[in-house]
C-alpha cells in the first residue's frame, strides 16, 4: 500500500516544479483509498492481489495532478528547494 500512495508524490515532488503539498496529500489519499478499495474487494470481483497497485498508481497520479493544479503556484521556498535538488 505504501508504494501505491507514496511513489507518485515522491517522484513528482522531486521532478515536477508545479507539485505542491495539496497535490501530495491528494495523491496519498487517492492512492491509499483505491488500493484499499480494490484489495478489500467489497463488490466481490475476486481480483488477484497485485491488481490493486495497477489501479492505485494511476489514481495517485491523477490526485497529484489535480491537487497541484487546483492550488495555484507552489511557494517560493518550495521552488528553491526543488531547484537546489536539481542542481546537485
N, CA, C and O atoms as a GROMACS GRO file, in nm:
protein
  352
    1UNK      N    1   0.083  -0.118   0.000
    1UNK     CA    2   0.000   0.000   0.000
    1UNK      C    3   0.088   0.126   0.000
    1UNK      O    4   0.051   0.227  -0.060
    2UNK      N    5   0.202   0.121   0.066
    2UNK     CA    6   0.288   0.238   0.069
    2UNK      C    7   0.338   0.276  -0.069
    2UNK      O    8   0.347   0.395  -0.101
    3UNK      N    9   0.372   0.177  -0.150
    3UNK     CA   10   0.420   0.210  -0.285
    3UNK      C   11   0.310   0.274  -0.368
    3UNK      O   12   0.338   0.359  -0.453
    4UNK      N   13   0.187   0.234  -0.346
    4UNK     CA   14   0.076   0.291  -0.421
    4UNK      C   15   0.049   0.434  -0.382
    4UNK      O   16   0.006   0.514  -0.466
    5UNK      N   17   0.072   0.468  -0.258
    5UNK     CA   18   0.036   0.602  -0.214
    5UNK      C   19   0.154   0.698  -0.202
    5UNK      O   20   0.133   0.819  -0.203
    6UNK      N   21   0.276   0.650  -0.193
    6UNK     CA   22   0.389   0.739  -0.172
    6UNK      C   23   0.482   0.754  -0.292
    6UNK      O   24   0.559   0.851  -0.296
    7UNK      N   25   0.478   0.664  -0.387
    7UNK     CA   26   0.568   0.670  -0.501
    7UNK      C   27   0.546   0.796  -0.585
    7UNK      O   28   0.641   0.868  -0.615
    8UNK      N   29   0.423   0.821  -0.621
    8UNK     CA   30   0.392   0.936  -0.708
    8UNK      C   31   0.426   1.069  -0.641
    8UNK      O   32   0.490   1.152  -0.704
    9UNK      N   33   0.386   1.094  -0.514
    9UNK     CA   34   0.423   1.221  -0.453
    9UNK      C   35   0.575   1.239  -0.439
    9UNK      O   36   0.626   1.351  -0.450
   10UNK      N   37   0.645   1.130  -0.414
   10UNK     CA   38   0.790   1.140  -0.401
   10UNK      C   39   0.855   1.179  -0.534
   10UNK      O   40   0.936   1.272  -0.538
   11UNK      N   41   0.821   1.109  -0.640
   11UNK     CA   42   0.879   1.137  -0.771
   11UNK      C   43   0.836   1.275  -0.822
   11UNK      O   44   0.918   1.352  -0.871
   12UNK      N   45   0.708   1.304  -0.810
   12UNK     CA   46   0.659   1.433  -0.858
   12UNK      C   47   0.716   1.548  -0.775
   12UNK      O   48   0.745   1.655  -0.828
   13UNK      N   49   0.732   1.527  -0.645
   13UNK     CA   50   0.788   1.631  -0.560
   13UNK      C   51   0.930   1.667  -0.596
   13UNK      O   52   0.973   1.781  -0.577
   14UNK      N   53   1.005   1.572  -0.649
   14UNK     CA   54   1.143   1.597  -0.687
   14UNK      C   55   1.153   1.653  -0.828
   14UNK      O   56   1.235   1.742  -0.854
   15UNK      N   57   1.072   1.603  -0.920
   15UNK     CA   58   1.092   1.636  -1.062
   15UNK      C   59   0.990   1.730  -1.122
   15UNK      O   60   1.017   1.786  -1.229
   16UNK      N   61   0.875   1.751  -1.062
   16UNK     CA   62   0.774   1.837  -1.121
   16UNK      C   63   0.769   1.968  -1.044
   16UNK      O   64   0.740   1.968  -0.924
   17UNK      N   65   0.795   2.077  -1.109
   17UNK     CA   66   0.803   2.206  -1.041
   17UNK      C   67   0.668   2.257  -0.993
   17UNK      O   68   0.663   2.342  -0.904
   18UNK      N   69   0.560   2.209  -1.049
   18UNK     CA   70   0.427   2.253  -1.005
   18UNK      C   71   0.372   2.169  -0.890
   18UNK      O   72   0.264   2.198  -0.840
   19UNK      N   73   0.445   2.066  -0.848
   19UNK     CA   74   0.398   1.982  -0.738
   19UNK      C   75   0.382   2.064  -0.611
   19UNK      O   76   0.464   2.152  -0.583
   20UNK      N   77   0.277   2.035  -0.536
   20UNK     CA   78   0.251   2.111  -0.414
   20UNK      C   79   0.211   2.016  -0.302
   20UNK      O   80   0.190   1.896  -0.324
   21UNK      N   81   0.202   2.071  -0.183
   21UNK     CA   82   0.160   1.991  -0.068
   21UNK      C   83   0.018   1.940  -0.086
   21UNK      O   84  -0.012   1.825  -0.052
   22UNK      N   85  -0.068   2.023  -0.139
   22UNK     CA   86  -0.207   1.981  -0.163
   22UNK      C   87  -0.211   1.863  -0.260
   22UNK      O   88  -0.287   1.768  -0.240
   23UNK      N   89  -0.130   1.868  -0.364
   23UNK     CA   90  -0.124   1.758  -0.459
   23UNK      C   91  -0.068   1.632  -0.396
   23UNK      O   92  -0.116   1.522  -0.423
   24UNK      N   93   0.032   1.647  -0.310
   24UNK     CA   94   0.089   1.531  -0.242
   24UNK      C   95  -0.011   1.462  -0.150
   24UNK      O   96  -0.020   1.340  -0.148
   25UNK      N   97  -0.084   1.541  -0.077
   25UNK     CA   98  -0.187   1.484   0.012
   25UNK      C   99  -0.297   1.417  -0.069
   25UNK      O  100  -0.343   1.309  -0.034
   26UNK      N  101  -0.339   1.482  -0.178
   26UNK     CA  102  -0.443   1.422  -0.264
   26UNK      C  103  -0.394   1.291  -0.324
   26UNK      O  104  -0.471   1.196  -0.336
   27UNK      N  105  -0.266   1.286  -0.363
   27UNK     CA  106  -0.210   1.164  -0.420
   27UNK      C  107  -0.207   1.051  -0.318
   27UNK      O  108  -0.239   0.937  -0.351
   28UNK      N  109  -0.167   1.082  -0.196
   28UNK     CA  110  -0.161   0.980  -0.091
   28UNK      C  111  -0.300   0.927  -0.059
   28UNK      O  112  -0.319   0.806  -0.048
   29UNK      N  113  -0.395   1.017  -0.045
   29UNK     CA  114  -0.532   0.975  -0.012
   29UNK      C  115  -0.592   0.894  -0.127
   29UNK      O  116  -0.655   0.790  -0.104
   30UNK      N  117  -0.575   0.940  -0.250
   30UNK     CA  118  -0.631   0.868  -0.365
   30UNK      C  119  -0.564   0.732  -0.382
   30UNK      O  120  -0.633   0.632  -0.403
   31UNK      N  121  -0.433   0.727  -0.374
   31UNK     CA  122  -0.362   0.600  -0.391
   31UNK      C  123  -0.397   0.499  -0.285
   31UNK      O  124  -0.426   0.383  -0.315
   32UNK      N  125  -0.396   0.542  -0.160
   32UNK     CA  126  -0.429   0.451  -0.050
   32UNK      C  127  -0.576   0.410  -0.055
   32UNK      O  128  -0.609   0.294  -0.030
   33UNK      N  129  -0.664   0.504  -0.086
   33UNK     CA  130  -0.807   0.472  -0.092
   33UNK      C  131  -0.841   0.373  -0.200
   33UNK      O  132  -0.915   0.277  -0.176
   34UNK      N  133  -0.787   0.394  -0.319
   34UNK     CA  134  -0.814   0.299  -0.429
   34UNK      C  135  -0.750   0.165  -0.400
   34UNK      O  136  -0.810   0.061  -0.427
   35UNK      N  137  -0.630   0.166  -0.345
   35UNK     CA  138  -0.563   0.039  -0.311
   35UNK      C  139  -0.648  -0.042  -0.213
   35UNK      O  140  -0.671  -0.161  -0.234
   36UNK      N  141  -0.694   0.023  -0.107
   36UNK     CA  142  -0.776  -0.047  -0.008
   36UNK      C  143  -0.908  -0.092  -0.066
   36UNK      O  144  -0.956  -0.202  -0.035
   37UNK      N  145  -0.967  -0.010  -0.150
   37UNK     CA  146  -1.095  -0.046  -0.211
   37UNK      C  147  -1.081  -0.172  -0.297
   37UNK      O  148  -1.164  -0.262  -0.290
   38UNK      N  149  -0.975  -0.177  -0.378
   38UNK     CA  150  -0.955  -0.294  -0.464
   38UNK      C  151  -0.912  -0.415  -0.381
   38UNK      O  152  -0.957  -0.526  -0.406
   39UNK      N  153  -0.826  -0.393  -0.283
   39UNK     CA  154  -0.775  -0.504  -0.202
   39UNK      C  155  -0.884  -0.566  -0.115
   39UNK      O  156  -0.892  -0.688  -0.103
   40UNK      N  157  -0.968  -0.483  -0.056
   40UNK     CA  158  -1.076  -0.536   0.029
   40UNK      C  159  -1.190  -0.594  -0.052
   40UNK      O  160  -1.265  -0.678  -0.003
   41UNK      N  161  -1.204  -0.549  -0.176
   41UNK     CA  162  -1.298  -0.605  -0.273
   41UNK      C  163  -1.442  -0.615  -0.220
   41UNK      O  164  -1.496  -0.725  -0.209
   42UNK      N  165  -1.505  -0.501  -0.187
   42UNK     CA  166  -1.641  -0.506  -0.135
   42UNK      C  167  -1.745  -0.547  -0.239
   42UNK      O  168  -1.856  -0.588  -0.203
   43UNK      N  169  -1.712  -0.537  -0.368
   43UNK     CA  170  -1.807  -0.573  -0.473
   43UNK      C  171  -1.796  -0.718  -0.516
   43UNK      O  172  -1.879  -0.766  -0.594
   44UNK      N  173  -1.696  -0.789  -0.467
   44UNK     CA  174  -1.684  -0.932  -0.495
   44UNK      C  175  -1.628  -0.965  -0.632
   44UNK      O  176  -1.669  -1.065  -0.692
   45UNK      N  177  -1.535  -0.884  -0.685
   45UNK     CA  178  -1.477  -0.913  -0.816
   45UNK      C  179  -1.374  -1.024  -0.812
   45UNK      O  180  -1.343  -1.083  -0.915
   46UNK      N  181  -1.320  -1.054  -0.694
   46UNK     CA  182  -1.220  -1.159  -0.676
   46UNK      C  183  -1.099  -1.138  -0.767
   46UNK      O  184  -1.059  -1.229  -0.840
   47UNK      N  185  -1.042  -1.018  -0.762
   47UNK     CA  186  -0.925  -0.984  -0.843
   47UNK      C  187  -0.798  -1.031  -0.773
   47UNK      O  188  -0.794  -1.039  -0.650
   48UNK      N  189  -0.693  -1.064  -0.849
   48UNK     CA  190  -0.566  -1.101  -0.787
   48UNK      C  191  -0.511  -0.986  -0.702
   48UNK      O  192  -0.543  -0.870  -0.727
   49UNK      N  193  -0.429  -1.017  -0.603
   49UNK     CA  194  -0.383  -0.915  -0.508
   49UNK      C  195  -0.295  -0.809  -0.575
   49UNK      O  196  -0.295  -0.694  -0.530
   50UNK      N  197  -0.220  -0.844  -0.679
   50UNK     CA  198  -0.134  -0.745  -0.744
   50UNK      C  199  -0.214  -0.643  -0.825
   50UNK      O  200  -0.159  -0.540  -0.864
   51UNK      N  201  -0.340  -0.668  -0.849
   51UNK     CA  202  -0.423  -0.578  -0.928
   51UNK      C  203  -0.443  -0.443  -0.858
   51UNK      O  204  -0.462  -0.341  -0.924
   52UNK      N  205  -0.440  -0.443  -0.728
   52UNK     CA  206  -0.465  -0.319  -0.652
   52UNK      C  207  -0.366  -0.210  -0.690
   52UNK      O  208  -0.405  -0.094  -0.705
   53UNK      N  209  -0.241  -0.245  -0.707
   53UNK     CA  210  -0.140  -0.144  -0.741
   53UNK      C  211  -0.162  -0.089  -0.882
   53UNK      O  212  -0.130   0.027  -0.908
   54UNK      N  213  -0.216  -0.171  -0.971
   54UNK     CA  214  -0.240  -0.126  -1.108
   54UNK      C  215  -0.348  -0.019  -1.115
   54UNK      O  216  -0.347   0.064  -1.206
   55UNK      N  217  -0.439  -0.018  -1.021
   55UNK     CA  218  -0.542   0.085  -1.015
   55UNK      C  219  -0.500   0.202  -0.926
   55UNK      O  220  -0.538   0.316  -0.951
   56UNK      N  221  -0.421   0.173  -0.822
   56UNK     CA  222  -0.386   0.275  -0.725
   56UNK      C  223  -0.284   0.374  -0.779
   56UNK      O  224  -0.292   0.493  -0.749
   57UNK      N  225  -0.186   0.329  -0.857
   57UNK     CA  226  -0.085   0.422  -0.909
   57UNK      C  227  -0.144   0.528  -1.001
   57UNK      O  228  -0.113   0.646  -0.984
   58UNK      N  229  -0.228   0.493  -1.098
   58UNK     CA  230  -0.291   0.599  -1.179
   58UNK      C  231  -0.381   0.692  -1.097
   58UNK      O  232  -0.388   0.812  -1.124
   59UNK      N  233  -0.450   0.637  -0.997
   59UNK     CA  234  -0.534   0.721  -0.912
   59UNK      C  235  -0.448   0.819  -0.832
   59UNK      O  236  -0.486   0.935  -0.814
   60UNK      N  237  -0.334   0.772  -0.786
   60UNK     CA  238  -0.242   0.858  -0.713
   60UNK      C  239  -0.187   0.968  -0.805
   60UNK      O  240  -0.177   1.084  -0.764
   61UNK      N  241  -0.152   0.932  -0.927
   61UNK     CA  242  -0.101   1.031  -1.023
   61UNK      C  243  -0.208   1.135  -1.055
   61UNK      O  244  -0.179   1.255  -1.063
   62UNK      N  245  -0.330   1.090  -1.072
   62UNK     CA  246  -0.440   1.182  -1.100
   62UNK      C  247  -0.463   1.276  -0.982
   62UNK      O  248  -0.485   1.396  -1.000
   63UNK      N  249  -0.457   1.221  -0.860
   63UNK     CA  250  -0.470   1.304  -0.741
   63UNK      C  251  -0.360   1.408  -0.732
   63UNK      O  252  -0.384   1.522  -0.692
   64UNK      N  253  -0.238   1.369  -0.768
   64UNK     CA  254  -0.125   1.462  -0.765
   64UNK      C  255  -0.144   1.575  -0.864
   64UNK      O  256  -0.122   1.692  -0.832
   65UNK      N  257  -0.185   1.540  -0.984
   65UNK     CA  258  -0.203   1.641  -1.088
   65UNK      C  259  -0.317   1.736  -1.053
   65UNK      O  260  -0.300   1.858  -1.055
   66UNK      N  261  -0.432   1.681  -1.021
   66UNK     CA  262  -0.548   1.765  -0.990
   66UNK      C  263  -0.527   1.848  -0.864
   66UNK      O  264  -0.564   1.966  -0.859
   67UNK      N  265  -0.469   1.786  -0.762
   67UNK     CA  266  -0.445   1.859  -0.638
   67UNK      C  267  -0.345   1.972  -0.655
   67UNK      O  268  -0.364   2.081  -0.601
   68UNK      N  269  -0.239   1.947  -0.730
   68UNK     CA  270  -0.137   2.050  -0.751
   68UNK      C  271  -0.189   2.163  -0.838
   68UNK      O  272  -0.161   2.280  -0.811
   69UNK      N  273  -0.262   2.129  -0.941
   69UNK     CA  274  -0.313   2.233  -1.032
   69UNK      C  275  -0.425   2.316  -0.970
   69UNK      O  276  -0.445   2.431  -1.009
   70UNK      N  277  -0.499   2.258  -0.875
   70UNK     CA  278  -0.610   2.331  -0.815
   70UNK      C  279  -0.564   2.429  -0.708
   70UNK      O  280  -0.641   2.517  -0.668
   71UNK      N  281  -0.441   2.415  -0.662
   71UNK     CA  282  -0.395   2.500  -0.552
   71UNK      C  283  -0.315   2.620  -0.594
   71UNK      O  284  -0.268   2.695  -0.507
   72UNK      N  285  -0.296   2.642  -0.721
   72UNK     CA  286  -0.215   2.754  -0.764
   72UNK      C  287  -0.067   2.719  -0.763
   72UNK      O  288  -0.030   2.603  -0.748
   73UNK      N  289   0.016   2.820  -0.780
   73UNK     CA  290   0.160   2.801  -0.785
   73UNK      C  291   0.215   2.767  -0.646
   73UNK      O  292   0.169   2.820  -0.546
   74UNK      N  293   0.314   2.676  -0.642
   74UNK     CA  294   0.380   2.649  -0.514
   74UNK      C  295   0.456   2.773  -0.465
   74UNK      O  296   0.489   2.861  -0.544
   75UNK      N  297   0.482   2.778  -0.337
   75UNK     CA  298   0.550   2.893  -0.279
   75UNK      C  299   0.695   2.902  -0.324
   75UNK      O  300   0.752   2.806  -0.378
   76UNK      N  301   0.754   3.018  -0.302
   76UNK     CA  302   0.892   3.043  -0.345
   76UNK      C  303   0.990   2.953  -0.271
   76UNK      O  304   1.088   2.907  -0.331
   77UNK      N  305   0.966   2.927  -0.143
   77UNK     CA  306   1.058   2.842  -0.068
   77UNK      C  307   1.058   2.699  -0.121
   77UNK      O  308   1.162   2.634  -0.127
   78UNK      N  309   0.942   2.650  -0.160
   78UNK     CA  310   0.933   2.516  -0.216
   78UNK      C  311   1.004   2.509  -0.351
   78UNK      O  312   1.072   2.410  -0.380
   79UNK      N  313   0.989   2.610  -0.431
   79UNK     CA  314   1.059   2.615  -0.561
   79UNK      C  315   1.211   2.617  -0.542
   79UNK      O  316   1.283   2.551  -0.616
   80UNK      N  317   1.259   2.691  -0.443
   80UNK     CA  318   1.402   2.696  -0.416
   80UNK      C  319   1.455   2.558  -0.375
   80UNK      O  320   1.564   2.519  -0.415
   81UNK      N  321   1.378   2.486  -0.295
   81UNK     CA  322   1.419   2.352  -0.253
   81UNK      C  323   1.428   2.259  -0.372
   81UNK      O  324   1.525   2.183  -0.384
   82UNK      N  325   1.331   2.263  -0.461
   82UNK     CA  326   1.332   2.178  -0.580
   82UNK      C  327   1.448   2.216  -0.670
   82UNK      O  328   1.517   2.128  -0.722
   83UNK      N  329   1.472   2.344  -0.690
   83UNK     CA  330   1.584   2.389  -0.772
   83UNK      C  331   1.717   2.344  -0.713
   83UNK      O  332   1.808   2.306  -0.787
   84UNK      N  333   1.729   2.348  -0.581
   84UNK     CA  334   1.851   2.303  -0.515
   84UNK      C  335   1.873   2.154  -0.537
   84UNK      O  336   1.986   2.111  -0.557
   85UNK      N  337   1.767   2.075  -0.534
   85UNK     CA  338   1.779   1.931  -0.560
   85UNK      C  339   1.825   1.904  -0.703
   85UNK      O  340   1.902   1.811  -0.726
   86UNK      N  341   1.778   1.983  -0.796
   86UNK     CA  342   1.816   1.962  -0.936
   86UNK      C  343   1.959   2.004  -0.965
   86UNK      O  344   2.021   1.953  -1.058
   87UNK      N  345   2.013   2.096  -0.887
   87UNK     CA  346   2.149   2.141  -0.907
   87UNK      C  347   2.252   2.036  -0.866
   87UNK      O  348   2.359   2.027  -0.926
   88UNK      N  349   2.221   1.959  -0.764
   88UNK     CA  350   2.319   1.862  -0.711
   88UNK      C  351   2.334   1.741  -0.798
   88UNK      O  352   2.412   1.652  -0.766
   0.00000   0.00000   0.00000
